Amino acid sequence: MTTARDAERQPPDPKLPAKLAAHPSVQAVLARRRAGDVASAPAVIDAAWLRELCLAAGADDAAAVRLDHPGLAGEREHALAALPGTRTLIAMVFRMNRDNCRSPARSVANQEFHQTDEQANHAARSVTRALQDAGYRALNPSVGFPQEMDRYPSERIWVVAHKTVAVAAGLGVMGLHRNVIHPKFGNFVLLATVLVDAPVSEYGQALDYNPCIDCKLCVAACPVGAISKDGDFDFFACTTHNYREFMSGFTDWAQTVADSQDAADYRSRITDSESASMWQSLTSPPGYKSGYCMAVCPGGEDVLGPYLEDRKAFMDTVLRPLQDKEETLYVLPGSHAQEYAQRRFPHKPVKEVTGGWQPPAKGPAAS
């Protein structure tokens, strides 16, 4: 029963137009407010409750980071545009099965990536729902795709940078290969982020060390030389090959179709296996061509043991099968990736592509 004191605490009914005030839904909401049946969410989210919520939803680790964290300076405007009033970002980690990711069979590795993607998206949505039901505003951007393709390629297409958030929340550190290495699970993880409009009672603390052991296996595994020993990263080499069947690669393939005079000309440019692979990526989640940097990484306490026990056996069973695999490597003409691939992996056919990064040169005007 609502006491006189409780009634005094209830906010007065808002001033509404008569037609709106007479609506049954409006009257029901106002009646609940008068009766004190509308509970207010705590001003600060309890960190222990939040962590348990994330783990119960399927995450393997989780931590919160405040939006004004120095490491998130570049994310603030994007987070606030996605959810005005954002105060906190919740980072979640989801483990992948390591040997699936290491398989030279791309169908096995890609299925692992996409299945974990789905798990992460469902978990983030579940956490968002629970926060909403508790009285907060919350939003979970996609773990991977779909993204904001209307911005491509002139602006960033992702709503929030999950890696940046995870590092700021203390769930790992970016390795030489530009993957986040979790201190326990290694880089065999996918990440999700939830935005919420309230502070949390306790935030994650950045790691004071890097789980990367500087083994350089990611350098040895990359078939297009995108990762260098000194820490440089060739974005175009990586995305041109690994993301061949994603945005820019699809654009390049579509241009090839448009430029082909007939079926015979098309088949002289694109092999049957390439056509089938592109079809598969169009009908199923798109497939990554490589991801070998992730496959060979021994960082992380749960992953490191076999590498420490027998490094030669580790390289023979994990690194060599990926290096020895015969596969087409996609490179930009005249690029370092082309030279590297031909020199380092002569048994892997190299194919020049535009990558879809620039429009094709216009031909002479038709007479």
C-alpha positions in Angstrom: 0.0 0.0 0.0 1.3 3.5 -0.8 1.8 5.6 2.3 1.1 9.3 2.4 4.9 9.9 2.5 5.4 7.6 -0.6 2.6 9.5 -2.4 4.3 12.8 -1.7 7.5 11.5 -3.3 5.8 10.6 -6.6 6.3 13.2 -9.3 3.2 15.2 -10.3 1.4 14.1 -13.4 2.8 15.8 -16.5 0.8 18.5 -18.2 -0.7 16.8 -21.2 -3.1 17.7 -24.0 -6.6 16.5 -23.1 -6.7 14.0 -25.9 -3.4 12.5 -25.0 -4.3 12.4 -21.2 -7.5 10.6 -22.0 -5.7 7.7 -23.9 -6.1 4.4 -22.0 -2.4 3.6 -22.2 -1.5 7.1 -20.8 -4.0 6.7 -18.0 -2.6 3.3 -17.1 1.0 4.6 -16.9 0.0 7.6 -14.8 -2.0 5.3 -12.5 1.0 3.1 -11.9 3.1 6.1 -11.1 0.5 7.4 -8.6 0.4 4.0 -6.9 4.2 3.9 -6.7 4.4 0.8 -8.9 7.1 2.3 -11.1 10.5 1.4 -9.6 13.4 3.7 -10.3 16.6 2.0 -11.5 19.6 2.4 -9.1 21.7 5.4 -10.1 24.8 3.2 -10.2 24.9 -0.3 -11.7 26.3 -2.9 -9.3 29.5 -4.3 -10.9 29.1 -7.8 -9.5 25.5 -8.0 -10.7 26.5 -6.8 -14.1 29.4 -9.3 -14.4 27.1 -12.1 -13.4 24.6 -11.0 -15.9 27.1 -11.1 -18.7 28.5 -14.5 -17.8 25.0 -16.0 -17.5 24.2 -14.7 -20.9 27.2 -16.6 -22.3 30.2 -14.4 -22.1 33.5 -15.9 -20.8 34.8 -12.7 -19.4 33.4 -9.2 -19.0 34.4 -5.8 -17.6 33.1 -2.2 -17.8 34.9 1.0 -18.7 33.7 4.5 -18.3 33.1 6.5 -21.5 35.5 9.2 -20.4 38.4 6.8 -20.1 41.5 8.3 -21.8 41.8 5.2 -24.0 38.3 5.8 -25.4 38.8 9.4 -26.6 38.3 8.4 -30.2 35.2 6.5 -29.4 33.2 9.1 -27.4 31.5 10.8 -30.3 30.6 7.5 -31.9 29.2 6.0 -28.7 27.1 9.2 -27.9 25.8 9.2 -31.5 24.7 5.6 -31.1 23.2 6.0 -27.7 22.9 9.6 -26.4 23.6 9.7 -22.7 26.1 6.8 -22.8 28.1 6.7 -19.6 29.6 3.2 -19.7 30.7 0.6 -22.2 30.6 -3.1 -21.2 33.1 -5.3 -22.9 32.5 -9.0 -23.2 34.8 -11.8 -24.4 33.7 -15.0 -26.1 36.1 -18.0 -26.5 36.5 -19.8 -29.7 37.6 -23.4 -30.2 41.3 -23.2 -31.0 41.8 -26.2 -33.3 38.8 -25.1 -35.4 40.5 -21.7 -36.0 43.8 -23.4 -36.8 42.4 -25.7 -39.5 43.7 -25.2 -43.0 40.2 -26.0 -44.1 38.7 -22.5 -44.3 35.1 -23.9 -43.9 36.0 -25.2 -40.5 37.6 -22.0 -39.3 35.0 -19.7 -40.8 32.2 -21.7 -39.2 33.9 -21.2 -35.9 34.2 -17.5 -36.4 30.5 -17.1 -37.4 29.1 -19.4 -34.8 30.9 -17.4 -32.1 29.7 -14.2 -33.8 26.1 -15.4 -33.3 26.7 -16.4 -29.7 28.2 -13.0 -28.9 25.4 -11.1 -30.6 22.7 -13.1 -28.8 24.5 -12.6 -25.4 25.0 -8.9 -25.9 21.3 -8.6 -26.9 20.3 -10.5 -23.7 22.4 -8.2 -21.5 20.9 -5.2 -23.3 17.4 -6.6 -22.6 18.1 -7.1 -18.9 19.5 -3.6 -18.5 16.4 -2.2 -20.3 14.1 -4.2 -18.0 16.1 -2.9 -15.0 15.3 0.7 -16.1 18.4 1.7 -18.1 18.9 2.7 -21.7 21.2 0.3 -23.4 22.3 -0.7 -26.9 24.4 -3.5 -28.4 26.1 -2.8 -31.7 26.8 -5.8 -34.0 29.8 -7.9 -33.1 30.9 -7.9 -36.8 28.6 -7.6 -39.7 26.1 -6.0 -40.6 27.8 -2.6 -40.4 27.0 0.9 -41.6 27.7 0.4 -45.3 26.2 3.7 -46.3 29.4 5.2 -44.9 31.7 2.9 -46.8 34.5 3.6 -47.9 35.0 7.2 -46.8 34.1 6.7 -43.1 34.4 4.0 -40.5 31.5 1.6 -40.9 31.6 0.1 -37.3 29.4 1.7 -34.6 31.9 1.0 -31.8 35.5 -0.3 -31.9 35.2 -3.5 -29.8 39.0 -4.0 -29.6 39.6 -0.5 -28.3 36.9 -0.9 -25.7 38.1 -4.4 -24.6 41.7 -3.1 -24.1 40.5 -0.1 -22.1 38.4 -2.4 -19.9 41.4 -4.6 -19.1 40.3 -7.7 -21.0 43.5 -7.9 -23.1 46.2 -6.1 -25.0 46.6 -5.7 -28.8 49.2 -8.0 -30.1 51.7 -7.6 -33.0 49.0 -9.1 -35.3 46.4 -6.5 -34.2 44.2 -9.0 -32.5 43.4 -8.6 -28.8 45.1 -11.2 -26.7 43.2 -12.1 -23.5 45.5 -13.0 -20.6 43.9 -16.4 -20.2 42.2 -17.3 -23.5 44.7 -15.8 -25.8 43.6 -14.3 -29.1 41.0 -17.0 -29.7 38.2 -14.7 -28.7 35.6 -12.5 -30.3 34.4 -9.4 -28.6 31.1 -7.6 -28.0 30.2 -4.3 -26.5 27.1 -2.9 -24.8 26.5 0.8 -24.2 24.5 1.9 -21.2 23.4 5.3 -19.8 24.6 4.8 -16.2 27.9 4.5 -14.3 29.0 1.2 -12.8 30.3 0.7 -9.2 33.6 -0.7 -10.3 35.5 -0.6 -13.6 38.0 -2.9 -15.2 41.7 -2.1 -14.9 44.0 -2.1 -17.9 46.6 -5.0 -17.9 50.0 -4.0 -16.7 51.7 -6.4 -19.1 51.2 -7.6 -22.7 50.2 -11.3 -23.1 52.0 -11.3 -26.5 55.2 -13.3 -26.1 56.8 -11.7 -29.2 57.3 -15.1 -30.9 56.8 -13.6 -34.3 54.7 -16.7 -35.5 52.1 -14.3 -36.8 54.7 -12.7 -39.0 55.7 -16.2 -40.3 52.2 -17.3 -40.9 50.8 -14.3 -42.8 50.9 -15.2 -46.5 50.9 -11.6 -47.8 53.4 -10.1 -45.4 50.9 -7.8 -43.7 52.7 -8.1 -40.3 56.3 -7.0 -40.0 58.7 -7.9 -37.2 59.1 -4.2 -36.2 55.4 -3.7 -35.6 54.3 -2.1 -38.8 51.0 -3.4 -40.3 50.0 -3.3 -44.0 46.3 -2.8 -43.9 45.8 -3.0 -47.6 47.7 -6.3 -47.9 45.6 -7.8 -45.1 42.2 -6.7 -46.3 42.9 -7.3 -50.0 43.5 -11.0 -49.3 41.8 -11.9 -46.1 38.7 -10.0 -46.9 38.6 -10.9 -50.6 34.9 -11.9 -50.3 33.8 -8.9 -48.2 33.3 -5.3 -49.2 36.1 -4.2 -51.4 36.8 -7.7 -52.8 33.1 -8.1 -53.8 33.3 -4.7 -55.5 36.3 -5.9 -57.5 34.6 -9.2 -58.4 31.4 -7.3 -59.5 33.6 -5.0 -61.7 35.1 -8.1 -63.2 31.7 -9.4 -64.0 30.7 -6.1 -65.6 33.9 -5.9 -67.6 33.6 -9.4 -69.0 32.4 -9.6 -72.6 30.7 -13.0 -72.2 30.8 -16.2 -70.1 34.0 -17.4 -71.7 35.7 -14.1 -71.0 34.5 -14.2 -67.4 35.8 -17.7 -66.9 39.2 -16.7 -68.2 39.4 -14.1 -65.4 37.7 -16.0 -62.5 38.1 -19.7 -61.9 35.2 -22.0 -61.1 36.4 -22.4 -57.6 36.5 -18.6 -57.1 33.0 -18.2 -58.4 31.8 -21.0 -56.1 33.6 -19.4 -53.2 32.0 -16.0 -53.9 28.6 -17.6 -54.2 29.1 -19.3 -50.9 30.0 -16.0 -49.2 26.9 -14.4 -50.7 24.6 -17.2 -49.5 26.3 -17.9 -46.2 28.3 -15.5 -43.9 31.3 -14.3 -46.0 34.4 -16.4 -45.6 37.8 -15.1 -44.5 40.7 -16.3 -46.7 43.3 -16.4 -44.0 43.2 -15.5 -40.3 46.4 -17.4 -39.9 47.8 -14.8 -37.5 45.1 -15.7 -35.0 45.6 -19.5 -35.7 49.3 -19.6 -34.8 49.3 -17.2 -31.8 50.4 -19.1 -28.6 49.7 -16.1 -26.3 47.4 -16.6 -23.2 47.8 -18.9 -20.2 45.3 -21.5 -21.5 47.1 -21.6 -24.9 50.8 -21.3 -24.1 51.5 -24.7 -22.7 52.0 -26.8 -25.9 54.3 -24.1 -27.3 56.5 -24.1 -24.2 56.7 -27.9 -24.0 57.7 -28.4 -27.6 58.1 -25.4 -29.9 59.1 -27.5 -32.9 56.1 -29.8 -32.6 53.9 -26.7 -32.2 55.3 -25.2 -35.4 55.0 -28.5 -37.3 51.4 -29.1 -36.3 50.1 -25.5 -36.2 52.3 -23.2 -38.4 53.5 -25.5 -41.2 50.1 -26.8 -42.5 49.1 -23.2 -43.0 52.4 -22.2 -44.7 52.3 -25.3 -46.9 48.7 -25.0 -48.0 48.3 -24.4 -51.8 45.9 -21.5 -52.1 45.5 -18.3 -54.2 46.8 -15.2 -52.6 45.1 -11.9 -53.7 47.4 -8.9 -53.9 47.4 -5.3 -55.3 49.6 -5.0 -58.4 53.2 -3.8 -57.7 52.6 -4.0 -53.9 54.9 -5.2 -51.2 52.4 -8.0 -50.6 52.8 -9.2 -54.2 56.6 -9.3 -53.9 56.5 -10.9 -50.5 54.0 -13.6 -51.5 56.0 -14.6 -54.6 59.3 -14.7 -52.8 58.1 -16.3 -49.5 55.4 -18.7 -50.8 56.3 -19.7 -54.4 53.9 -22.7 -54.2 50.9 -20.4 -53.6 49.5 -18.9 -56.8 49.4 -15.1 -56.7 46.6 -13.2 -58.3 46.5 -9.4 -59.0 43.3 -7.7 -58.1 42.3 -4.1 -57.7 40.8 -4.7 -54.3 37.9 -2.5 -55.2 39.7 0.4 -53.6 39.6 2.7 -56.6 37.1 3.0 -59.5 38.3 1.5 -62.8 39.7 4.0 -65.3 37.1 5.2 -67.7 37.5 4.0 -71.3 37.0 6.1 -74.4 33.5 7.5 -74.9 31.3 5.4 -77.2 31.0 7.0 -80.6 
